[in-house]
Amino acid sequence: MLKKPQRITSNKDFQNTYRRGRHYSSAFFGLNYLSNIYGKTRIGIVVNKKIARKAHDRNLLKRQLREIVRAEYNNLKPGADIIITTRGNILKLDYKKLTDELKSILTKSNLIK
């Protein structure tokens, strides 16, 4: 679990990042990011009902993504709000492939040191 200061929790911050931030996408993820004034990187994860119909599946996917981000948190550049949105057939990926795909899009967006 990410600590409270490492999470984006308010709707205002989500909307601000979507509206003013940069966007990158891959087959399985959409990524929006925006520099923030806090000096710490904050993460928000969104899993749509179209991706996973059952709450159990959505929560499992969010827990897995949070763990991947938590493990890579020290490698992320400081001072960014990052929103990770799931896309496509992401439920069919195993944990290793999910990790590789997420690291790939973070590298593509230059958010990893």
N, C-alpha and C positions, 0 to 999 in steps of 0.2 A: 504494500500500500504506500502510495506517495504521501508525504507529510502535507499538512494543510497549506503551508506557504508555497508548496510546489504544485498546487492544483489551481485550475481556473474554476471558480464556482459560480460567479455571478453571470446572469444573462447579459448584462451590459458589456462585460468583458468579451463574452462569446461574440456578440453582435459587432462590437468594435473590431475584433480580429477578423471576422468574416468580411466586413465592409472595407477596412483600410489595409488589411494585410496582403501578403503575397501568397500565391496558391501554386502548389505542385500536385501532380496526380500520377498514379500508377494503376495497374490493373486491380489492385486490392485496397489501395489507400488514397484518400485525398488529404492533403496537408496544407493548412493555413498557418502562417506565422506573422508576427508583428513584434517589433522591438517594444519593450516596456520600460517604465521609469523605475522599477523596483530593483533592478540589477540581478534578479534571480530568474531562472527559467521556470515558467509555469506551464503545465500540461493540462489539456482537456481532451477527453476521448468520447466520441459519439458513435453509437451503433444504432442504426435505423431499424425500425420494425420491418421494413422491406427486406433487410438482410437476414435477420433472425426473428422469426415470428414469435417464438416463445421467450419469455423473460429469462428463463433459465439459460438459454443459449446466448442471449445478449450479455447477461451478467458474467458468464464464463469467459466470453471473448474479451470483455472489458477488463476482467481480472488478469487474463493472460497478457494483454497489451500493457497494463499498468506495471506488471512485473518486468516485462522487457524494458520499458522506459526507466523503471527504477534501477535496473542493473546498468543501464547506459547513461544514467543521469549525469554522472561526473564527466563524461565525454562530450556532453552537449555544451554549446556556446552559451555563456550566461547572458541574461537580460532579454529573453524572448518569450512571448506567449505563443504556444504551439497548440493547435487543435488538430487532432488526428481523427479522420472520418473513415469508416469502413465502406468498402465498395465490393461489388461483384460476388463471386463464389468463395468468399473468405472462410466460411465455415468448413470447407473441405481441406483446408491447409492444416498440417500438423504444426506443433509448436516450433520446431526447428525452421521450417519454411516460413512461418509467420515472423520469426525473429529476423531471418535474412531479408525478407521483403521490407520490414519496417526500417532496418538499418540502411537498406538501399535507398529508400525515399528520403531518409534523414541526411544521408550523404549527398544525394542529388540536390537537396535544398541548401547545402553548405551549413547545416546546423550542428554537425559533428566536428570537433576540433581536429 
